[in-house]
Amino acid sequence: MERPQTRQAGFTLLEAIVALVLISSAGLALFSWMNGNIMALTRIHDANARSEATINILEYIERVNPMLAPEGRAPLGTYSIQWRSQPISRISEGANYPRGISLYQMALYSTTVTVTSEGGQTWFELQLQQVGYKKAAPTR
């Protein structure tokens, strides 16, 4: 008497290993793609934060007269700025319309603004050129 051959239902070990390799390969590719997107999103967030900070700093520094305040420091929310100005032109008298000398002296300044994060680490620096002025002559 012979036994009838029965067919075993289910996966063999080799089929299970092949399925696991395929699933893990797809998962690894998906994980790599998601990681790349998260890194790109982080870079975009950092660029946006720096752009917003730059706009705020320029707005603040626009009101600083480098001839009267060549150095200074100011807190701006979650970061602080420190600036230092150096004259890059000689101090000259302003011209009055239609002729003559104005009441002001002026010079061109190079200003370096250092932006520091909350932890005290330097975040970035800006190089600016500004006009400095001061009243030199009494009112006529």
Secondary structure, DSSP 8 states (H G I E B T S, - for coil): ---------S--HHHHHHHHHHHHHHHHHHHHHHHHHHHHHHHHHHHHHHHHHHHHHHHHHTT--TTT-SEEEEEETTEEEEEEEEE-S--EEEE-SSSSEEEEEEEEEEEEEEEE-TTS-EEEEEEEEEEEEEE-S---
